[in-house]
Amino acid sequence: MRLSFLNIIILIAAFTTSSRAYGIEINLAPVFYYQSDDQSFCLKALGPIFEYTETFHAIRPLYFTNNSGTDVLFPLGHFSENRGRFTPIYKHDYSEDADRVNLFPFFYGRYQEQKYGGVFPLYGKTYHRFGFDKAHFVLWPLYSETERDDIKAYSVLWPIFKYSPDKQFRIFPFYGSRTTSDEHYTYVLWPIYHRKRGTQNMDAFLPFYLSAWGPSNRSTSVLWPLFTANHDYNSPHHSLDCPWPIVRFASGAYEETRIFPFYWSKYEGTQQRMKTILWPVFRTDYNLDTETDTLKTKNKFLILSGTTHVVSRDGTSNDTFDIWPLWHSSNQNGYRSWNIPNIIPFQHKGFQRNWAPLLTLMHGKQTDSSYSWNILWNTVYYTKNEDKLRLCLSFLTSYETGHGYTRIGLLCDLVKLTWQK
């Protein structure tokens, strides 16, 4: 009987979960590695591709599952108890009030007791989706109708023709008008001519001129959006772009000076501060969230490298240091870790569990009572805690020392030489 490599992995996994064979280490890294103690076990094969533990199972980058959900070819697919997606063909969201399923080109769902569905773009209806209370289409974009706040609108060859009785009329881009409870807006030959009257007013003949005003504010642009002056007399706040986005000055509600890319600073009271020098060479951000009492400070070099310091209301802290694409380290309340290289420049959980193990060649971690580092997925690793120190080179040799003994192991520790201290 011939067993494939995957069959062997499954048999070993079944043995470990059934017999709870704790206190064992089999190191043939990076091809195969198994380790267990009195609390957990870990099985790895082909580096980090196959990984099986008590808390998660992975065949990277195809599959990852734990008690919070399942990833399939992440970031394309993710599935949890109330939602799932496989971009771009499938999406499912479930809540007590609504159930939505898209399996392109089919879709169906439920909002409270109302059921709907369709085949895009042939025919369909929806309730409380896409910002509308109700929507219906036939051969979209040939014909569609929508309803929001009891106001109905009809579209033909969207976005060209649209009509809502006493509310909206559009023949895009030649002419359009829209009326609400507090304003009336009209455009001709969009985006050239615009006119709005109501609580906020606007006259524009773009790109030559734009003027917008209200009871306490005024904005004037020449060669929009290059040269613009804004005034808000209640704040009070004043700003000038000349030309946008290169030069900007603002004062009042927030202070801003921008001569891009040489210098840029922005201050909003004591809660937010930002400064950029020779973008993208250096940028610093200070943000105080008064609701959660969390302070975050960032210093970035060339966008992807730099330091981050976060302090929460309860006194917990998290510090990170990145030199992209070479190095990442973090210190979270005394738990320190690092990895080389640092290909993925953001700490998104999905990318960290599916892709980071494949791209990390060396990593380490440290607490107040232990320290360890690992090269090439357990091919070479070192651990040290209060009880013992262990250094291992795959299946070839190991060195271990603890209270009262020193041991050298050969060939997966089948041969052991021990000295008593």
HUPETA-V363250 format. One record per run of one state. SS is the DSSP state (~ for helix, > for strand, _ for the rest). FROM is the first residue (numbers start at 0). TO is the last residue. Records with the same first field share a line. If there is no record, write none. Layout:
SS->FROM-TO + FROM-TO
This chain:
_->0-3 + 19-23 + 28-30 + 36-39 + 45-48 + 53-54 + 59-61 + 66-67 + 72-75 + 79-81 + 86-88 + 94-96 + 103-104 + 111-112 + 119-121 + 129-130 + 138-141 + 148-149 + 156-159 + 164-166 + 171-173 + 179-181 + 188-191 + 198-198 + 205-207 + 214-215 + 222-225 + 232-235 + 242-245 + 251-253 + 259-261 + 268-270 + 277-280 + 289-292 + 301-303 + 311-315 + 323-325 + 332-333 + 340-347 + 359-360 + 366-369 + 375-378 + 384-386 + 393-395 + 402-403 + 410-413 + 420-420
~->4-18 + 348-358
>->24-27 + 31-35 + 40-44 + 49-52 + 55-58 + 62-65 + 68-71 + 76-78 + 82-85 + 89-93 + 97-102 + 105-110 + 113-118 + 122-128 + 131-137 + 142-147 + 150-155 + 160-163 + 167-170 + 174-178 + 182-187 + 192-197 + 199-204 + 208-213 + 216-221 + 226-231 + 236-241 + 246-250 + 254-258 + 262-267 + 271-276 + 281-288 + 293-300 + 304-310 + 316-322 + 326-331 + 334-339 + 361-365 + 370-374 + 379-383 + 387-392 + 396-401 + 404-409 + 414-419
